[in-house]
């Protein structure tokens, strides 16, 4: 067999080829191949076998993994990729104990990002998004979800979604788009959130016509949108043919997790304070819990989502960066894997399922991303690590040595000596 790329001398290969999403105890069961090899032709994996068996292959490019760990490309299922400006000045205010509401009064907080995003041109937002996508790719991410939500008006929300579409066409990474117009309540609607949801729902039709988003999301939280308001809004989105996602139970236990299950949402995200009933319903549903431990870490919170209990109950869990300018400012999903081990008490095996196969299913890409299998697109990472245990263990750095997307090398670590 003739192949374009032959990866040989793989120390450990994680194919992550279980039919997903992977739930409960099965998340702790990991298939590991030793001394493996992978053949890639065009954009697909066409052969997987042992090093000895690989001798029958002819390759244009033989890539010696040198005993490294090889896995599928990581999948980040929850990001706020497109935004204007930054909010580094708020960190000092938070450290001084200044409440978030006071930061808002001083012109900071999410509404400052909204103003910056409204003021930014399409080209400025696109250039910034491509910069962040480069960083994600360098850290081993090959598929990413991207939300709008920093517009809070028709023009800017559409601008954000069009930036996502353009970025998906220009950048090697695959981007899944989500409309999060119901991310906050602007000043003009602060006393009438229902009217704002009607206003945002007016975008469903043009978004569908331009194919700008697959999913609709909403922030179900105290001071934002209630469970009944969220239900009505999401049901309308579902009737329009959109998949559903929910920012659920991040600060107060309102029942957002239960609503995600009730409506058949592909995921309920955050889940930091989900109730026992919510965990039970999640475990007995097709909805995936997307946990964002980097947000709790960055905000200095002591309480993290009860991912351990969710898995023990039988739920399917994914983890994500929640990359955004206010509460989780990182493109490094490897760092989040370490936080998941240290703060969520997830095992390395569970973590790898949570950033590959389950994360792919959480954004409707379970059949094309998150695993290495013959016939699949060749989204593959070679890591500067001898085994899968090492990535969450050695935290805060980039372990990606080589990143392959759709059969092409898009990143290689360069030695400086």
LOMILUM-855667 format. One record per residue (C-alpha): y, z, x; residue number from 1; residue in one letter. Coordinates in steps of 0.2 Angstrom, whole numbers, always signed. Each point is the difference from the previous one (the first is absolute). Example, Ala and Ser with C-alpha at 12.3 -4.5 7.8 and 13.67 -1.06 7.14 Angstrom:
TIBA,-22,+39,+62,1,A;
TIBA,+17,-3,+6,2,S;
This chain:
TIBA,+0,+0,+0,1,X;
TIBA,+17,-4,+6,2,X;
TIBA,+14,+13,-3,3,X;
TIBA,+18,+1,+5,4,X;
TIBA,+0,+18,+5,5,X;
TIBA,-15,+10,+5,6,X;
TIBA,+3,+19,+2,7,X;
TIBA,-13,+8,+11,8,X;
TIBA,-4,+16,+8,9,X;
TIBA,+6,+10,-15,10,X;
TIBA,-4,+19,+3,11,X;
TIBA,+1,+5,-18,12,X;
TIBA,+3,-12,-15,13,X;
TIBA,+5,+7,-17,14,X;
TIBA,-4,-14,-12,15,X;
TIBA,+6,+10,-15,16,X;
TIBA,-11,-12,-11,17,X;
TIBA,-5,+12,-14,18,X;
TIBA,+4,-6,-17,19,X;
TIBA,+16,+9,-5,20,X;
TIBA,+9,+10,-4,21,X;
TIBA,-10,+13,+9,22,X;
TIBA,+0,+17,-10,23,X;
TIBA,-4,+18,+3,24,X;
TIBA,-14,+5,+13,25,X;
TIBA,-2,-19,+4,26,X;
TIBA,+16,+1,+9,27,X;
TIBA,-8,+10,+13,28,X;
TIBA,-14,-12,+3,29,X;
TIBA,+6,-13,+13,30,X;
TIBA,-10,-15,+7,31,X;
TIBA,+2,-2,+19,32,X;
TIBA,-6,-14,+10,33,X;
TIBA,-2,+2,+19,34,X;
TIBA,+0,-14,+13,35,X;
TIBA,+6,-13,-13,36,X;
TIBA,+8,-17,+0,37,X;
TIBA,+10,-10,-13,38,X;
TIBA,+2,-18,-1,39,X;
TIBA,+16,-7,-8,40,X;
TIBA,+3,-18,-5,41,X;
TIBA,+17,-6,-8,42,X;
TIBA,+6,+15,-9,43,X;
TIBA,-17,+8,-5,44,X;
TIBA,-14,+11,+7,45,X;
TIBA,-15,-12,+1,46,X;
TIBA,-12,+10,+10,47,X;
TIBA,-4,+19,+4,48,X;
TIBA,-14,+6,+11,49,X;
TIBA,-5,+8,+16,50,X;
TIBA,+6,-4,+17,51,X;
TIBA,-17,-8,+5,52,X;
TIBA,+0,-11,-16,53,X;
TIBA,+18,-6,+4,54,X;
TIBA,-7,-9,+15,55,X;
TIBA,-5,-15,-11,56,X;
TIBA,+18,-2,-6,57,X;
TIBA,+13,-12,+9,58,X;
TIBA,+18,+6,-1,59,X;
TIBA,+17,-8,+5,60,X;
TIBA,+6,+18,+3,61,X;
TIBA,-11,+14,+6,62,X;
TIBA,+8,+17,-3,63,X;
TIBA,-7,+14,+10,64,X;
TIBA,+2,+16,-10,65,X;
TIBA,-5,+11,+15,66,X;
TIBA,-8,+13,-10,67,X;
TIBA,+14,+3,-12,68,X;
TIBA,+0,+5,-18,69,X;
TIBA,+2,-15,-12,70,X;
TIBA,+4,+2,-18,71,X;
TIBA,+8,-10,-15,72,X;
TIBA,+19,-1,+0,73,X;
TIBA,+8,+15,-8,74,X;
TIBA,+6,-2,-18,75,X;
TIBA,+16,+10,-5,76,X;
TIBA,+0,+1,-19,77,X;
TIBA,+17,+8,-3,78,X;
TIBA,+16,-4,+9,79,X;
TIBA,+19,-3,-4,80,X;
TIBA,+2,-14,+12,81,X;
TIBA,+16,-8,-5,82,X;
TIBA,+16,+11,+1,83,X;
TIBA,+17,-1,+7,84,X;
TIBA,+7,+13,+13,85,X;
TIBA,-8,+16,+6,86,X;
TIBA,+3,+19,-3,87,X;
TIBA,-2,+8,+17,88,X;
TIBA,+15,+11,-3,89,X;
TIBA,-9,+9,-14,90,X;
TIBA,-13,+7,+11,91,X;
TIBA,+13,+13,+8,92,X;
TIBA,+6,+4,-18,93,X;
TIBA,-18,+4,-5,94,X;
TIBA,-3,+11,+15,95,X;
TIBA,+15,+10,-4,96,X;
TIBA,-7,+3,-17,97,X;
TIBA,+12,-10,-10,98,X;
TIBA,-9,-4,-17,99,X;
TIBA,-4,-18,-5,100,X;
TIBA,+12,+1,-14,101,X;
TIBA,+15,+4,+11,102,X;
TIBA,-5,-14,+12,103,X;
TIBA,+1,-11,-15,104,X;
TIBA,+18,+6,-4,105,X;
TIBA,+4,-4,+18,106,X;
TIBA,-5,-18,-2,107,X;
TIBA,-17,+2,+7,108,X;
TIBA,-18,-1,-8,109,X;
TIBA,-8,-14,-8,110,X;
TIBA,+16,-6,-8,111,X;
TIBA,+7,-3,+17,112,X;
TIBA,-14,-12,+4,113,X;
TIBA,+3,-8,-17,114,X;
TIBA,+18,-4,+5,115,X;
TIBA,-5,-6,+17,116,X;
TIBA,-14,-12,-8,117,X;
TIBA,+12,-6,-13,118,X;
TIBA,+13,-4,+14,119,X;
TIBA,-12,-9,+12,120,X;
TIBA,-3,-18,-1,121,X;
TIBA,-17,-8,-3,122,X;
TIBA,+0,-6,+18,123,X;
TIBA,+4,+18,+7,124,X;
TIBA,-14,+7,-11,125,X;
TIBA,-12,-13,+5,126,X;
TIBA,+3,+3,+19,127,X;
TIBA,-2,+18,-2,128,X;
TIBA,-16,-1,-10,129,X;
TIBA,-7,-12,+13,130,X;
TIBA,+4,+12,+14,131,X;
TIBA,-9,+14,-9,132,X;
TIBA,-15,-11,-4,133,X;
TIBA,-1,-4,+19,134,X;
TIBA,-1,+19,+3,135,X;
TIBA,-14,+2,-13,136,X;
TIBA,-10,-15,+8,137,X;
TIBA,+2,+8,+17,138,X;
TIBA,-8,+16,-7,139,X;
TIBA,-15,-9,-7,140,X;
TIBA,+5,-3,-18,141,X;
TIBA,-4,-18,-7,142,X;
TIBA,+3,+2,-18,143,X;
TIBA,+14,+10,-8,144,X;
TIBA,+7,+4,-17,145,X;
TIBA,+19,-1,-2,146,X;
TIBA,+11,+7,-15,147,X;
TIBA,+17,-4,-6,148,X;
TIBA,+10,+15,-7,149,X;
TIBA,+16,+1,+10,150,X;
TIBA,+10,-11,-11,151,X;
TIBA,+0,+8,-17,152,X;
TIBA,+8,-15,-7,153,X;
TIBA,-6,-17,-4,154,X;
TIBA,+7,-10,+14,155,X;
TIBA,-5,+12,+14,156,X;
TIBA,-17,+3,-7,157,X;
TIBA,-3,-19,-1,158,X;
TIBA,+7,-2,+18,159,X;
TIBA,-12,+13,+7,160,X;
TIBA,-15,-8,-8,161,X;
TIBA,+6,-17,+6,162,X;
TIBA,+1,+7,+18,163,X;
TIBA,-18,+6,-2,164,X;
TIBA,-6,-17,-6,165,X;
TIBA,+9,-9,+15,166,X;
TIBA,-6,+13,+12,167,X;
TIBA,-18,-3,-6,168,X;
TIBA,+3,-19,+4,169,X;
TIBA,+7,+3,+17,170,X;
TIBA,-10,+14,+7,171,X;
TIBA,-18,+0,+5,172,X;
TIBA,-4,+16,-10,173,X;
TIBA,-5,-1,-18,174,X;
TIBA,+12,+9,-12,175,X;
TIBA,-3,+6,-17,176,X;
TIBA,+15,+2,-11,177,X;
TIBA,+4,+13,-12,178,X;
TIBA,+15,+2,-12,179,X;
TIBA,+7,+18,+0,180,X;
TIBA,+17,-3,-9,181,X;
TIBA,-4,+17,-8,182,X;
TIBA,+2,+9,+16,183,X;
TIBA,+15,+11,-4,184,X;
TIBA,+14,+1,-13,185,X;
TIBA,+17,-7,+5,186,X;
TIBA,+16,+9,-5,187,X;
TIBA,+4,-12,-14,188,X;
TIBA,-16,+5,-9,189,X;
TIBA,-2,+18,+6,190,X;
TIBA,+1,+6,-19,191,X;
TIBA,-11,-14,-7,192,X;
TIBA,-15,-3,+10,193,X;
TIBA,-8,-9,-14,194,X;
TIBA,+13,-13,+0,195,X;
TIBA,-2,-3,+18,196,X;
TIBA,-19,-3,-2,197,X;
TIBA,+4,-13,-13,198,X;
TIBA,+13,-8,+12,199,X;
TIBA,-13,+0,+14,200,X;
TIBA,-14,-7,-12,201,X;
TIBA,+11,-15,-3,202,X;
TIBA,-5,-6,+18,203,X;
TIBA,-18,-1,-5,204,X;
TIBA,+1,-17,-6,205,X;
TIBA,+10,-8,+15,206,X;
TIBA,-11,+9,+12,207,X;
TIBA,-15,-7,-8,208,X;
TIBA,+7,-17,-1,209,X;
TIBA,+4,+0,+19,210,X;
TIBA,-16,+9,+4,211,X;
TIBA,+10,+13,+10,212,X;
TIBA,-12,+15,-3,213,X;
TIBA,-18,+4,-5,214,X;
TIBA,+3,+18,-5,215,X;
TIBA,+13,+11,-9,216,X;
TIBA,+3,+18,+6,217,X;
TIBA,+11,+14,-7,218,X;
TIBA,+5,+17,+7,219,X;
TIBA,-7,+13,-13,220,X;
TIBA,+9,+16,+5,221,X;
TIBA,+11,+14,-6,222,X;
TIBA,+18,-7,+0,223,X;
TIBA,-6,-18,+1,224,X;
TIBA,-12,-6,-14,225,X;
TIBA,-11,+10,-11,226,X;
TIBA,-18,-4,-4,227,X;
TIBA,+4,-7,-18,228,X;
TIBA,+14,-11,+8,229,X;
TIBA,-12,-6,+14,230,X;
TIBA,-14,-4,-13,231,X;
TIBA,+11,-11,-10,232,X;
TIBA,+7,-9,+15,233,X;
TIBA,-17,-3,+8,234,X;
TIBA,-8,-5,-16,235,X;
TIBA,+13,-14,-2,236,X;
TIBA,-3,-5,+18,237,X;
TIBA,-19,+0,-3,238,X;
TIBA,+3,-11,-16,239,X;
TIBA,+9,-12,+12,240,X;
TIBA,-15,-2,+11,241,X;
TIBA,+6,+12,+14,242,X;
TIBA,-12,+12,+9,243,X;
TIBA,+6,+18,+0,244,X;
TIBA,+4,+13,+13,245,X;
TIBA,+8,+17,-2,246,X;
TIBA,+10,+12,+11,247,X;
TIBA,-9,+15,-8,248,X;
TIBA,+1,+19,+2,249,X;
TIBA,+10,+0,+16,250,X;
TIBA,+11,+15,-3,251,X;
TIBA,-4,+7,-17,252,X;
TIBA,-17,+0,-9,253,X;
TIBA,+5,-11,-15,254,X;
TIBA,-17,-9,-3,255,X;
TIBA,+4,-16,+9,256,X;
TIBA,-17,-1,+7,257,X;
TIBA,-7,+1,-17,258,X;
TIBA,+11,-14,-6,259,X;
TIBA,-5,-11,+14,260,X;
TIBA,-18,+2,-5,261,X;
TIBA,+4,-2,-19,262,X;
TIBA,+8,-16,+3,263,X;
TIBA,-12,-7,+12,264,X;
TIBA,+12,-1,+15,265,X;
TIBA,-7,-6,+16,266,X;
TIBA,+7,+15,+9,267,X;
TIBA,+9,+17,-3,268,X;
TIBA,+10,+3,+15,269,X;
TIBA,+6,+16,+9,270,X;
TIBA,-10,+12,-11,271,X;
TIBA,+7,+15,+10,272,X;
TIBA,-1,+12,-15,273,X;
TIBA,-13,-8,-11,274,X;
TIBA,-8,+13,-12,275,X;
TIBA,-19,+4,+0,276,X;
TIBA,-1,-10,-16,277,X;
TIBA,+8,-15,+9,278,X;
TIBA,-12,+1,+14,279,X;
TIBA,-15,+0,-12,280,X;
TIBA,+7,-15,-9,281,X;
TIBA,+4,-9,+16,282,X;
TIBA,-18,+3,+6,283,X;
TIBA,-7,-8,-16,284,X;
TIBA,+11,-15,+0,285,X;
TIBA,+2,-17,+9,286,X;
TIBA,+18,+6,+6,287,X;
TIBA,+2,+3,+18,288,X;
TIBA,+10,+15,+6,289,X;
TIBA,+12,-6,+14,290,X;
TIBA,+5,+15,+10,291,X;
TIBA,+16,+0,+11,292,X;
TIBA,-2,+15,+12,293,X;
TIBA,+14,-7,+11,294,X;
TIBA,+13,+4,-14,295,X;
TIBA,-5,+18,-1,296,X;
TIBA,+0,+1,+19,297,X;
TIBA,+17,-8,+2,298,X;
TIBA,+8,+11,-14,299,X;
TIBA,-7,+16,+8,300,X;
TIBA,-10,+5,-15,301,X;
TIBA,-14,+12,+1,302,X;
TIBA,-11,-7,-14,303,X;
TIBA,-9,-16,+2,304,X;
TIBA,-10,-10,-13,305,X;
TIBA,-17,+7,-4,306,X;
TIBA,-9,-15,+7,307,X;
TIBA,-15,+11,+6,308,X;
TIBA,-3,+6,-18,309,X;
TIBA,+3,-18,-7,310,X;
TIBA,-14,-7,+11,311,X;
TIBA,-11,+15,-3,312,X;
TIBA,+2,-4,-19,313,X;
TIBA,-5,-18,+3,314,X;
TIBA,+16,-9,+1,315,X;
TIBA,+5,-15,+10,316,X;
TIBA,+14,+4,+12,317,X;
TIBA,+11,-11,+11,318,X;
TIBA,+14,+5,+11,319,X;
TIBA,+17,-8,+5,320,X;
TIBA,+16,+2,+10,321,X;
TIBA,+12,-1,-15,322,X;
TIBA,+11,-8,+12,323,X;
TIBA,+18,+2,-6,324,X;
TIBA,+17,+5,+7,325,X;
TIBA,+1,+17,-8,326,X;
TIBA,-16,+10,-1,327,X;
TIBA,-13,-9,+12,328,X;
TIBA,+8,-10,+13,329,X;
TIBA,-15,-7,+10,330,X;
TIBA,-9,-17,+0,331,X;
TIBA,-14,+9,+10,332,X;
TIBA,-16,+2,-11,333,X;
TIBA,-9,+7,+14,334,X;
TIBA,+11,+15,+0,335,X;
TIBA,-3,+2,-18,336,X;
TIBA,-19,+0,+4,337,X;
TIBA,+3,+15,+11,338,X;
TIBA,+10,+9,-13,339,X;
TIBA,-14,-3,-13,340,X;
TIBA,-12,+8,+12,341,X;
TIBA,+11,+15,+4,342,X;
TIBA,+8,+4,-16,343,X;
TIBA,-11,-8,-14,344,X;
TIBA,-16,+5,+10,345,X;
TIBA,-8,-17,-2,346,X;
TIBA,-14,-5,+12,347,X;
TIBA,+2,-15,+11,348,X;
TIBA,-13,-9,-11,349,X;
TIBA,+10,+3,-15,350,X;
TIBA,+16,-5,+8,351,X;
TIBA,-6,-17,+6,352,X;
TIBA,-6,-4,-18,353,X;
TIBA,+18,+6,-6,354,X;
TIBA,+9,-13,+11,355,X;
TIBA,-12,-15,-2,356,X;
TIBA,-11,-3,-15,357,X;
TIBA,+8,+12,-12,358,X;
TIBA,+18,-4,+5,359,X;
TIBA,-4,-18,-3,360,X;
TIBA,-7,+4,-17,361,X;
TIBA,+16,+10,-4,362,X;
TIBA,+10,-16,+1,363,X;
TIBA,-12,-12,-8,364,X;
TIBA,-7,-7,+17,365,X;
TIBA,-17,+8,+0,366,X;
TIBA,-9,-17,+1,367,X;
TIBA,+11,-7,+14,368,X;
TIBA,+6,+14,+11,369,X;
TIBA,-6,+16,+8,370,X;
TIBA,-17,-5,+7,371,X;
TIBA,-9,-11,+12,372,X;
TIBA,-13,-11,-7,373,X;
TIBA,-6,-18,+1,374,X;
TIBA,+11,-11,-11,375,X;
TIBA,+15,+12,+0,376,X;
TIBA,+16,-4,+8,377,X;
TIBA,+0,+6,+18,378,X;
TIBA,+12,+15,+0,379,X;
TIBA,-6,+10,+15,380,X;
TIBA,+7,+13,+12,381,X;
TIBA,-6,+4,+17,382,X;
TIBA,+5,+18,+4,383,X;
TIBA,+3,+9,+17,384,X;
TIBA,-13,+13,-5,385,X;
TIBA,-18,+2,+3,386,X;
TIBA,-5,+5,-18,387,X;
TIBA,+7,+2,-17,388,X;
TIBA,+2,+19,+2,389,X;
TIBA,+13,-3,+13,390,X;
TIBA,+14,-7,-10,391,X;
TIBA,+4,+15,-11,392,X;
TIBA,-3,+11,+14,393,X;
TIBA,+13,-7,+12,394,X;
TIBA,+15,+1,-10,395,X;
TIBA,+18,-8,+0,396,X;
TIBA,-3,-15,+11,397,X;
TIBA,-6,-18,-3,398,X;
TIBA,-18,-3,+4,399,X;
TIBA,+0,-19,-6,400,X;
TIBA,-5,-11,+15,401,X;
TIBA,-2,-17,-9,402,X;
TIBA,+3,-4,-18,403,X;
TIBA,-7,-16,-8,404,X;
TIBA,+6,-6,-17,405,X;
TIBA,-8,-14,-9,406,X;
TIBA,-9,-5,+16,407,X;
TIBA,+15,+0,+11,408,X;
TIBA,+5,+13,+13,409,X;
TIBA,+17,+6,-5,410,X;
TIBA,+2,+15,+11,411,X;
TIBA,-7,+4,+18,412,X;
TIBA,+5,+16,+9,413,X;
TIBA,+8,-5,+17,414,X;
TIBA,-3,+11,+15,415,X;
TIBA,+16,+5,+10,416,X;
TIBA,-9,+2,+17,417,X;
